[in-house]
Amino acid sequence: MATERVGAILNHLNPSSGLDRILAKNPDDIVITLAVRTPLCRAKKGGFKDTSLEYMIYALLKQVRERSNLDPKLVEDIACGNVGDGKTSYKLRAAALAAGFPNTTSAYSLNRFCSSGLKATADIAHSITNGSIAIGIAMGAEQMTVGGDAITDPFDPAVLALSQESQDCIQPMGWTSENVARDFAISRQEMDRYAADSFGKAERAQDAGQFDDEIVPITTKVKGKDGALEEVTLTKDEGIRRGTTYEGLAKIRSAFPQWGPTTTGGNASQLTDGAAALLLMKRSTAEQLGQPILGKYVSSTTAGLAPRIMGIGPTVAIPKLLAINNITLDDVDVVEINEAFASMAVYCRKTLGLTSEKMNPRGGAIALGHPLGATGARLVVTGLSELRRQKKRVLITSMCIGTGMGMAGLFVNEVL
C-alpha cells in the first residue's frame, strides 16, 4: 500500500523513529499545558440550549486564561473548529477579547467537519513548530441547538453529473451509516450491544468522578417553562442515559427507514452543545514559564476514502499515522475514536483489532454526545485524562470526516 511505502521511506530517513523517539523529551517538543472542556449538554433541551456560541467560547476561554496562570499577552493565536456556524470567526474574536485576551492575540475558525477540533490542534502545533507563533490555543465549539451540517441547497448539476462519488458527498450521515452496516455486514444487534457498552462505560466513569478533572464549570442562563431566564452552573455531561440496556435499545425504531433498518436514536451519536480547548507551546517555553506539562503532541495525518462509507475513516487514518511514526497499535495504550454511529464504531473496533478496554474506555459520542466541531479536541482532553488515570503513556485520537476522510492524532501523556 502507498501508506506503508511512505511510512517505510520516512522510517529509513529517520532511523531513530519508533516508540523510543515518541517518548523522548526534547526542548522543541510541542506540549499541552492545559486541557479542559465544558460539560456536554443535550441540544435543544439541555443546559446550553439558550446559550449563544460566542458566550460558550467566551466562558471556556475565560477558564483557560484563569486556570493557566499565563499572561494572556503571550498567547499569539487561537484556532477554533466549528461546523455549523459560518460566522464563527467573528464570534471567536469577540469572545477572546471579552475573555481577557488582548487584541494582539489573533484568532480564526476552521471547518474540517467532525475532526475540526483535532485539525485546530494540529494547526496550532504546526504553527509553533515552524516558528510562526510561540504559544497558541486550539479549541472546538459547537452549538447544535441552532446549527448543524445539513445541506439545504443542491449542488451544481454539472459537478454532480461528473462523478458518482461527487453525488455521494451529499448523502446524509444517517445514510452513510446504513451503507457501512450493509456493506460490511454489521448487524443491528452488534450496534445496539456496542451502544449499551458505551452508555455503561460513560455512566461508570461519571459515577467514579473520572470526568471531573477535564470538565470546567460553566455558568449560563436557561429559560424555564415560563420563559424566564434562570442562572445555572453546568458541571456534568447530560447525554448519559443511565441504566441503558441492550434490551431497551433493541426496542427503538429505525431512525432512517428509507435508507436501512439498523441506525437508531439509541445507537448513534447525540446532537450536543459543547466546547473543548488545549493550550500548546514548546517544552522549552513551558519550562521557562513554569507551566505544567500534561502531554505532548507528536503528529497527525489525514486519509481519504469513499464518501458513501465515510464513517470508517479511522481505519485508514490510524494505520497511516502508525506507519509514519514506526509504531503499532500494541504501542498505544488508549484509542479514542469518535462514535458517530455504532455501525462505524463496530467496524473500526473489529478492523483495527481493538478491545473495549482500549477503545473509548469512558464511552464515546453515543453516550456523551457529539458537538461536531468540538469533538476532535474533546477526544484529546478525555484521552489525556484517561492516560493519567491508568498511568499509561500513548494516545491516538481519530475521527471520521463527512465526504469521506479520516483524521488521526498521536499524543503522549507526561503525568505519571
PADREN-686058 format. One record per residue (C-alpha): x, y, z; chain. Coordinates in Angstrom, 1 decimal. Each point is the difference from the previous one (the first is absolute). Example, Ala and Ser with C-alpha at 12.3 -4.5 7.8 and 13.67 -1.06 7.14 Angstrom:
% PADREN-686058
+--------+--------+--------+--------+
|      u |      v |      w | chaine |
+--------+--------+--------+--------+
|   12.3 |   -4.5 |    7.8 |      A |
|    1.4 |    3.4 |   -0.7 |      A |
+--------+--------+--------+--------+
***
This chain:
% PADREN-686058
+--------+--------+--------+--------+
|      u |      v |      w | chaine |
+--------+--------+--------+--------+
|    0.0 |    0.0 |    0.0 |      A |
|    1.1 |    3.6 |   -0.7 |      A |
|   -0.4 |    0.9 |    3.7 |      A |
|    2.4 |   -2.9 |    1.1 |      A |
|    2.5 |    1.0 |   -2.7 |      A |
|    0.0 |    3.6 |    1.2 |      A |
|    0.4 |   -1.1 |    3.6 |      A |
|    2.9 |   -2.3 |   -1.0 |      A |
|    1.7 |    2.9 |   -1.8 |      A |
|   -0.5 |    2.3 |    3.0 |      A |
|    1.3 |   -2.6 |    2.4 |      A |
|    3.1 |   -0.5 |   -2.2 |      A |
|    0.7 |    3.7 |    0.0 |      A |
|   -0.5 |    0.1 |    3.8 |      A |
|    1.5 |   -3.1 |    1.5 |      A |
|   -0.6 |    1.2 |    3.5 |      A |
|   -3.8 |    0.0 |   -0.5 |      A |
|   -2.2 |   -2.3 |    1.9 |      A |
|   -1.3 |   -0.2 |    3.6 |      A |
|    3.3 |    1.2 |    1.5 |      A |
|    0.0 |    3.1 |   -2.2 |      A |
|   -3.7 |    0.7 |    0.9 |      A |
|    0.7 |   -0.3 |    3.7 |      A |
|    3.2 |    2.0 |    0.0 |      A |
|    0.0 |    3.6 |    1.4 |      A |
|    1.5 |    2.8 |   -2.0 |      A |
|   -0.1 |    3.8 |    0.4 |      A |
|   -1.8 |    0.4 |   -3.3 |      A |
|   -2.9 |   -2.4 |    0.8 |      A |
|   -3.4 |    1.5 |   -0.3 |      A |
|   -1.7 |   -0.5 |    3.3 |      A |
|   -3.4 |    0.4 |    1.5 |      A |
|   -0.1 |    2.0 |    3.2 |      A |
|   -3.8 |    0.2 |    0.5 |      A |
|   -2.8 |   -2.3 |   -1.3 |      A |
|   -3.5 |    0.8 |    1.0 |      A |
|   -3.6 |    0.0 |   -1.3 |      A |
|   -3.5 |    1.0 |    0.8 |      A |
|   -2.6 |   -2.5 |    1.1 |      A |
|   -1.7 |   -1.5 |   -3.1 |      A |
|   -3.7 |    1.0 |    0.0 |      A |
|   -2.9 |   -1.3 |   -2.0 |      A |
|   -0.8 |    2.2 |   -3.0 |      A |
|   -3.4 |    1.7 |    0.1 |      A |
|   -0.9 |   -1.1 |    3.5 |      A |
|    3.1 |    0.1 |    2.1 |      A |
|    2.1 |    2.5 |    2.0 |      A |
|    1.4 |    1.9 |   -3.0 |      A |
|   -3.3 |    0.2 |   -2.0 |      A |
|   -0.3 |    3.7 |    0.7 |      A |
|    3.7 |    0.7 |   -0.1 |      A |
|    1.6 |    1.6 |   -3.1 |      A |
|    3.0 |   -1.4 |   -1.6 |      A |
|    2.1 |    3.1 |    0.8 |      A |
|   -0.9 |   -0.2 |    3.7 |      A |
|    1.0 |   -3.7 |    0.1 |      A |
|    3.3 |    0.8 |   -1.6 |      A |
|    0.5 |    3.0 |    2.3 |      A |
|   -0.8 |   -2.0 |    3.1 |      A |
|    2.5 |   -2.7 |   -0.8 |      A |
|    2.7 |    2.4 |   -1.1 |      A |
|   -0.4 |    1.9 |    3.3 |      A |
|    0.5 |   -3.3 |    1.8 |      A |
|    3.2 |   -0.6 |   -2.1 |      A |
|    1.4 |    3.4 |    0.8 |      A |
|   -0.7 |   -0.3 |    3.7 |      A |
|    1.1 |   -3.6 |    0.5 |      A |
|    3.2 |    0.3 |   -2.0 |      A |
|    1.3 |    2.9 |    2.1 |      A |
|    1.6 |    1.1 |   -3.2 |      A |
|    0.3 |    3.6 |   -1.1 |      A |
|   -2.6 |    0.2 |   -2.8 |      A |
|    2.2 |    2.3 |   -2.0 |      A |
|    2.3 |   -3.0 |   -0.7 |      A |
|   -2.8 |   -1.9 |   -1.9 |      A |
|    0.6 |    0.9 |   -3.6 |      A |
|   -2.8 |   -1.9 |   -1.8 |      A |
|   -3.2 |   -1.9 |    0.7 |      A |
|   -1.5 |   -2.6 |   -2.4 |      A |
|   -3.5 |   -1.1 |    0.4 |      A |
|   -1.7 |   -2.9 |   -1.8 |      A |
|   -3.6 |    0.4 |   -0.9 |      A |
|   -2.3 |   -1.6 |   -2.5 |      A |
|   -3.5 |    1.6 |    0.1 |      A |
|    0.6 |    3.8 |    0.4 |      A |
|    1.5 |    1.9 |   -2.9 |      A |
|    0.6 |    3.0 |    2.3 |      A |
|    2.2 |   -1.8 |    2.5 |      A |
|    3.0 |    2.1 |   -0.8 |      A |
|   -1.8 |    3.2 |    1.0 |      A |
|   -1.4 |   -1.6 |    3.1 |      A |
|    3.3 |   -1.5 |    1.0 |      A |
|    1.8 |    3.3 |   -0.3 |      A |
|   -2.6 |    1.8 |    2.1 |      A |
|    0.0 |   -2.8 |    2.6 |      A |
|    3.8 |   -0.1 |    0.3 |      A |
|    0.1 |    3.8 |    0.6 |      A |
|   -2.8 |   -0.3 |    2.6 |      A |
|    1.9 |   -2.8 |    1.7 |      A |
|    3.0 |    2.2 |    0.7 |      A |
|    2.2 |   -0.7 |   -3.0 |      A |
|    1.5 |    3.1 |   -1.5 |      A |
|   -0.6 |    1.2 |   -3.5 |      A |
|    3.5 |   -1.2 |   -0.8 |      A |
|   -1.2 |   -3.6 |    0.3 |      A |
|   -1.3 |   -1.0 |   -3.5 |      A |
|   -2.8 |   -2.5 |   -0.5 |      A |
|   -1.6 |   -2.0 |   -2.8 |      A |
|   -2.5 |   -2.8 |   -0.5 |      A |
|    0.2 |   -3.1 |   -2.2 |      A |
|   -2.2 |   -2.7 |   -1.2 |      A |
|    1.2 |   -3.6 |   -0.6 |      A |
|   -3.4 |   -1.5 |    0.9 |      A |
|    0.1 |   -2.2 |    3.1 |      A |
|    3.8 |    0.2 |    0.3 |      A |
|    0.0 |    3.8 |    0.1 |      A |
|    1.2 |    0.1 |    3.7 |      A |
|    2.9 |   -2.5 |   -0.8 |      A |
|    0.9 |    2.0 |   -3.1 |      A |
|    0.1 |    3.2 |    2.1 |      A |
|    2.4 |   -1.8 |    2.4 |      A |
|    2.2 |   -1.1 |   -2.9 |      A |
|    0.0 |    3.5 |   -1.5 |      A |
|    1.1 |    1.7 |    3.2 |      A |
|    2.7 |   -2.7 |    0.6 |      A |
|    1.3 |    0.5 |   -3.5 |      A |
|    0.1 |    3.7 |    0.3 |      A |
|    2.1 |   -0.3 |    3.2 |      A |
|    2.3 |   -2.5 |   -1.7 |      A |
|    0.7 |    2.2 |   -3.0 |      A |
|    0.5 |    3.1 |    2.2 |      A |
|   -3.0 |    1.9 |   -1.1 |      A |
|   -1.2 |    0.3 |    3.6 |      A |
|    1.4 |   -1.0 |    3.4 |      A |
|   -3.3 |   -0.7 |    2.0 |      A |
|   -3.5 |   -0.7 |   -1.3 |      A |
|   -3.4 |   -1.4 |    0.9 |      A |
|   -1.7 |   -2.7 |   -2.0 |      A |
|   -3.7 |   -0.6 |    0.6 |      A |
|   -3.2 |   -1.1 |   -1.4 |      A |
|   -3.6 |    1.2 |    0.8 |      A |
|   -3.4 |   -0.9 |   -1.4 |      A |
|   -3.5 |    1.3 |    0.8 |      A |
|   -2.1 |   -2.7 |   -1.6 |      A |
|   -3.2 |    1.4 |    1.5 |      A |
|    0.0 |    2.6 |   -2.8 |      A |
|    2.6 |   -1.4 |   -2.5 |      A |
|    0.9 |   -3.2 |   -1.8 |      A |
|    1.6 |   -1.2 |   -3.2 |      A |
|   -3.1 |   -0.9 |   -2.1 |      A |
|    0.2 |    1.0 |   -3.7 |      A |
|   -3.0 |    2.1 |   -0.9 |      A |
|    0.9 |    1.2 |   -3.5 |      A |
|    0.7 |   -2.5 |   -2.8 |      A |
|    3.5 |   -0.1 |   -1.6 |      A |
|    0.6 |    1.1 |   -3.5 |      A |
|   -1.3 |   -2.7 |   -2.4 |      A |
|    3.1 |    0.2 |   -2.1 |      A |
|    2.1 |   -1.0 |    3.0 |      A |
|   -2.3 |   -2.9 |    1.0 |      A |
|   -0.2 |   -1.3 |   -3.5 |      A |
|    3.7 |   -0.6 |   -0.3 |      A |
|    0.5 |   -2.5 |    2.9 |      A |
|   -2.2 |   -2.4 |    2.0 |      A |
|    2.3 |    0.7 |    2.9 |      A |
|   -0.7 |    3.8 |   -0.4 |      A |
|   -3.7 |   -1.0 |    0.5 |      A |
|    0.9 |   -2.1 |    3.0 |      A |
|    1.5 |    3.0 |    1.7 |      A |
|   -3.4 |    1.4 |    0.7 |      A |
|   -1.5 |   -3.2 |    1.5 |      A |
|   -1.3 |    0.7 |    3.5 |      A |
|    2.1 |   -1.5 |    2.7 |      A |
|   -2.7 |   -2.5 |    1.0 |      A |
|    0.0 |   -1.3 |   -3.5 |      A |
|    3.8 |   -0.6 |    0.2 |      A |
|   -0.5 |   -1.9 |    3.3 |      A |
|   -2.4 |   -2.3 |   -1.7 |      A |
|    2.5 |   -0.5 |   -2.9 |      A |
|    2.7 |   -1.1 |    2.5 |      A |
|   -2.4 |   -2.4 |    1.7 |      A |
|   -1.1 |   -1.5 |   -3.3 |      A |
|    3.4 |   -0.1 |   -1.8 |      A |
|    1.8 |   -1.6 |    3.0 |      A |
|   -2.8 |   -2.1 |    1.4 |      A |
|   -0.2 |    1.9 |    3.3 |      A |
|   -3.2 |   -1.2 |    1.7 |      A |
|   -2.5 |    2.0 |    2.0 |      A |
|    0.7 |   -2.3 |    2.9 |      A |
|    3.8 |    0.8 |   -0.1 |      A |
|   -0.8 |    3.7 |   -0.2 |      A |
|   -2.4 |    0.0 |    3.0 |      A |
|    2.4 |   -2.0 |    2.1 |      A |
|    2.8 |    2.4 |   -0.8 |      A |
|   -2.2 |    3.0 |    0.9 |      A |
|   -1.1 |   -1.6 |    3.3 |      A |
|    3.7 |   -0.5 |    0.8 |      A |
|    0.8 |    3.6 |   -0.8 |      A |
|   -2.8 |    1.2 |    2.3 |      A |
|    1.1 |   -2.3 |    2.8 |      A |
|    3.6 |    1.1 |   -0.2 |      A |
|   -1.0 |    3.7 |    0.1 |      A |
|   -2.3 |   -0.6 |    2.9 |      A |
|    2.7 |   -1.8 |    2.0 |      A |
|    2.5 |    2.7 |   -0.8 |      A |
|   -2.3 |    2.8 |    1.1 |      A |
|   -0.8 |   -1.8 |    3.2 |      A |
|    3.7 |   -0.4 |    0.7 |      A |
|    0.7 |    3.7 |   -0.6 |      A |
|    2.3 |   -0.8 |   -2.9 |      A |
|   -1.3 |    3.0 |   -2.0 |      A |
|    0.5 |    2.4 |    2.8 |      A |
|    3.6 |    1.0 |   -0.9 |      A |
|   -0.9 |    0.8 |   -3.6 |      A |
|   -3.3 |    1.9 |    0.4 |      A |
|    0.0 |    3.6 |    1.1 |      A |
|   -3.2 |    1.5 |    1.5 |      A |
|   -1.9 |    2.4 |   -2.3 |      A |
|   -2.5 |    2.5 |    1.4 |      A |
|   -2.7 |    0.9 |   -2.5 |      A |
|   -3.8 |    0.7 |   -0.2 |      A |
|   -2.8 |   -2.4 |   -1.0 |      A |
|   -3.6 |    0.8 |   -0.8 |      A |
|   -2.5 |   -1.7 |    2.2 |      A |
|   -3.5 |   -1.1 |   -1.0 |      A |
|   -1.2 |    3.6 |    0.8 |      A |
|    2.5 |    1.5 |   -2.4 |      A |
|    2.0 |    1.6 |    2.8 |      A |
|    3.8 |   -0.4 |    0.0 |      A |
|    1.5 |   -1.7 |    3.0 |      A |
|    3.8 |    0.0 |    0.7 |      A |
|    1.5 |   -3.5 |    0.3 |      A |
|    3.4 |   -1.4 |    0.3 |      A |
|    0.6 |   -3.0 |   -2.2 |      A |
|    2.5 |   -2.7 |    1.3 |      A |
|   -1.1 |   -3.3 |   -1.5 |      A |
|   -0.5 |   -1.6 |   -3.4 |      A |
|   -3.7 |   -0.4 |   -0.7 |      A |
|   -0.1 |   -2.6 |   -2.7 |      A |
|    0.6 |   -3.1 |    2.1 |      A |
|   -3.2 |   -2.0 |    0.1 |      A |
|    0.4 |   -1.8 |    3.3 |      A |
|   -1.1 |   -3.6 |    0.1 |      A |
|    0.1 |   -0.5 |   -3.8 |      A |
|   -0.1 |   -3.6 |   -1.0 |      A |
|    0.3 |   -2.0 |   -3.2 |      A |
|   -3.6 |   -1.1 |    0.4 |      A |
|   -1.2 |    3.5 |    0.3 |      A |
|    2.0 |    1.2 |   -3.0 |      A |
|   -1.3 |   -2.9 |   -2.1 |      A |
|   -3.6 |    1.4 |    0.3 |      A |
|    0.8 |    3.4 |   -1.6 |      A |
|   -1.2 |    0.5 |   -3.5 |      A |
|    2.3 |    0.6 |   -2.9 |      A |
|    0.8 |    3.7 |   -0.4 |      A |
|    0.5 |   -0.2 |   -3.8 |      A |
|   -2.3 |   -2.8 |   -1.3 |      A |
|    0.2 |    1.5 |   -3.5 |      A |
|    3.7 |   -1.0 |   -0.1 |      A |
|    0.2 |   -3.0 |    2.3 |      A |
|   -1.2 |   -1.7 |    3.2 |      A |
|    3.1 |    0.1 |    2.3 |      A |
|    0.7 |    3.6 |    1.1 |      A |
|   -2.2 |    1.4 |    2.9 |      A |
|   -0.1 |    2.9 |    2.4 |      A |
|    1.5 |   -2.4 |    2.5 |      A |
|    3.1 |   -1.2 |   -1.9 |      A |
|    1.0 |    3.2 |   -1.6 |      A |
|    1.8 |    3.1 |    1.3 |      A |
|   -2.1 |    2.6 |    1.7 |      A |
|   -0.6 |    3.6 |   -1.1 |      A |
|    2.0 |    2.0 |    2.5 |      A |
|    1.2 |    3.5 |    1.1 |      A |
|    3.5 |    0.3 |    1.4 |      A |
|    3.6 |    1.1 |   -0.4 |      A |
|    3.5 |   -1.2 |    0.8 |      A |
|    3.4 |    1.8 |    0.1 |      A |
|    3.7 |   -0.8 |    0.1 |      A |
|    2.9 |    2.4 |    0.8 |      A |
|    3.2 |   -0.8 |   -2.0 |      A |
|    3.6 |    1.2 |    0.0 |      A |
|    3.5 |   -1.5 |   -0.3 |      A |
|    1.4 |   -1.9 |    2.9 |      A |
|    2.7 |    2.5 |    0.5 |      A |
|   -2.6 |    2.8 |    0.2 |      A |
|   -2.1 |   -1.9 |    2.5 |      A |
|    3.0 |   -0.6 |    2.2 |      A |
|    1.1 |    3.6 |   -0.2 |      A |
|   -3.5 |    1.2 |    1.0 |      A |
|   -0.5 |   -2.6 |    2.7 |      A |
|   -3.0 |   -1.6 |   -1.9 |      A |
|   -1.0 |   -3.5 |    0.9 |      A |
|    0.5 |   -2.5 |   -2.9 |      A |
|   -2.9 |   -2.3 |   -0.3 |      A |
|    0.8 |   -1.6 |   -3.4 |      A |
|    1.8 |    0.2 |   -3.2 |      A |
|   -1.4 |    0.4 |   -3.5 |      A |
|    2.0 |   -2.4 |   -2.2 |      A |
|   -1.6 |    0.1 |   -3.5 |      A |
|   -3.2 |   -0.2 |   -1.9 |      A |
|   -1.1 |   -1.0 |   -3.5 |      A |
|   -3.0 |   -0.3 |   -2.3 |      A |
|   -1.1 |   -2.6 |   -2.5 |      A |
|   -2.8 |   -0.3 |   -2.5 |      A |
|   -2.5 |   -2.7 |   -0.9 |      A |
|   -3.4 |   -0.4 |   -1.8 |      A |
|   -2.5 |    2.7 |    1.2 |      A |
|   -2.8 |   -2.5 |    0.2 |      A |
|    1.7 |   -1.9 |    2.9 |      A |
|    1.6 |    3.1 |    1.6 |      A |
|   -0.5 |   -1.4 |    3.5 |      A |
|    2.9 |   -2.5 |   -0.3 |      A |
|    2.5 |    2.8 |   -0.4 |      A |
|    2.0 |   -1.0 |    3.1 |      A |
|    0.9 |   -3.3 |   -1.6 |      A |
|    2.0 |    1.8 |   -2.7 |      A |
|    1.3 |    2.9 |    2.1 |      A |
|    1.3 |   -2.0 |    2.9 |      A |
|    2.1 |   -2.5 |   -2.0 |      A |
|    1.5 |    2.9 |   -1.9 |      A |
|    0.9 |    1.8 |    3.3 |      A |
|    1.5 |   -3.2 |    1.4 |      A |
|    2.2 |   -0.4 |   -3.1 |      A |
|    1.2 |    3.6 |    0.1 |      A |
|    1.1 |   -0.5 |    3.6 |      A |
|    1.3 |   -3.5 |   -0.4 |      A |
|   -2.2 |   -1.4 |    2.8 |      A |
|   -2.8 |   -2.5 |    0.3 |      A |
|   -3.3 |    0.0 |    1.9 |      A |
|    1.8 |   -2.2 |    2.6 |      A |
|    2.0 |    3.1 |    0.9 |      A |
|   -3.2 |    2.0 |    0.5 |      A |
|   -1.8 |   -0.1 |    3.4 |      A |
|   -3.2 |    1.8 |   -0.8 |      A |
|   -1.8 |    0.7 |   -3.3 |      A |
|   -2.8 |    2.6 |    0.0 |      A |
|   -2.1 |   -0.4 |   -3.1 |      A |
|   -3.0 |    2.2 |   -0.7 |      A |
|   -3.2 |   -2.1 |    0.3 |      A |
|   -1.9 |    1.8 |   -2.8 |      A |
|   -2.1 |   -3.2 |   -0.4 |      A |
|    0.2 |   -3.4 |    1.5 |      A |
|    0.3 |   -1.5 |   -3.5 |      A |
|    3.3 |    1.7 |   -0.5 |      A |
|    1.2 |   -0.4 |    3.5 |      A |
|   -0.6 |   -3.8 |   -0.1 |      A |
|    1.8 |   -0.2 |   -3.4 |      A |
|    3.0 |    2.1 |    1.3 |      A |
|    0.3 |   -2.1 |    3.1 |      A |
|    0.0 |   -3.2 |   -2.0 |      A |
|    2.2 |    1.1 |   -2.8 |      A |
|    2.6 |    1.5 |    2.3 |      A |
|   -0.1 |   -2.9 |    2.4 |      A |
|   -0.8 |    2.2 |    3.0 |      A |
|   -1.4 |   -1.1 |    3.3 |      A |
|   -2.8 |    1.8 |    1.8 |      A |
|    2.4 |    0.8 |    2.8 |      A |
|    2.4 |    1.7 |   -2.4 |      A |
|   -2.5 |    1.8 |   -2.2 |      A |
|   -2.0 |    2.8 |    1.6 |      A |
|    0.4 |   -1.3 |    3.6 |      A |
|   -2.3 |    2.8 |    1.3 |      A |
|   -2.6 |   -0.5 |   -2.7 |      A |
|   -0.3 |    2.2 |   -3.1 |      A |
|   -2.3 |    2.3 |   -2.0 |      A |
|   -2.9 |   -2.5 |    0.2 |      A |
|   -0.2 |    0.5 |    3.7 |      A |
|    1.7 |    3.4 |    0.5 |      A |
|   -1.1 |    1.9 |   -3.1 |      A |
|    1.7 |    1.4 |   -3.1 |      A |
|    0.2 |    3.8 |   -0.3 |      A |
|    1.4 |   -0.2 |   -3.5 |      A |
|    2.8 |    2.5 |    0.0 |      A |
|    1.0 |   -0.7 |    3.6 |      A |
|    0.3 |   -3.8 |    0.0 |      A |
|    3.5 |   -0.2 |   -1.5 |      A |
|    1.4 |    2.2 |    2.9 |      A |
|   -2.3 |   -1.7 |    2.5 |      A |
|    1.5 |   -3.4 |   -0.8 |      A |
|    3.5 |    1.3 |    0.8 |      A |
|   -1.2 |    1.5 |    3.3 |      A |
|   -1.7 |   -3.2 |    1.0 |      A |
|    2.8 |   -2.3 |   -1.3 |      A |
|    2.7 |    1.8 |    1.9 |      A |
|   -2.1 |   -0.1 |    3.2 |      A |
|   -0.5 |   -3.7 |   -0.5 |      A |
|    3.7 |   -0.6 |   -0.5 |      A |
|    0.7 |    1.8 |    3.3 |      A |
|   -2.5 |   -2.2 |    1.7 |      A |
|    1.5 |   -3.2 |   -1.4 |      A |
|    3.6 |    1.3 |    0.4 |      A |
|    0.5 |   -0.9 |   -3.7 |      A |
|    1.8 |    1.9 |   -2.7 |      A |
|   -1.2 |   -0.1 |   -3.6 |      A |
|   -3.3 |    1.3 |   -1.4 |      A |
|   -1.4 |    0.0 |   -3.5 |      A |
|   -3.1 |    2.0 |   -0.8 |      A |
|   -1.8 |   -0.5 |   -3.3 |      A |
|   -3.1 |    1.4 |   -1.8 |      A |
|   -2.1 |   -0.8 |   -3.0 |      A |
|   -0.5 |    3.0 |   -2.2 |      A |
|   -3.1 |    0.7 |   -2.1 |      A |
|    0.6 |   -0.3 |   -3.8 |      A |
|    2.3 |   -2.9 |    0.6 |      A |
|    3.2 |    0.6 |    2.0 |      A |
|    1.6 |   -1.0 |    3.2 |      A |
|    2.3 |    1.9 |    2.4 |      A |
|    2.2 |   -1.3 |    2.8 |      A |
|    2.3 |    1.5 |    2.6 |      A |
|    2.7 |   -1.4 |    2.2 |      A |
|    0.6 |    1.3 |    3.5 |      A |
|    2.1 |   -1.0 |    3.0 |      A |
|   -0.9 |    0.4 |    3.7 |      A |
|    2.7 |    1.5 |    2.1 |      A |
|   -1.7 |   -0.1 |    3.4 |      A |
|    0.8 |   -3.4 |    1.6 |      A |
+--------+--------+--------+--------+
***
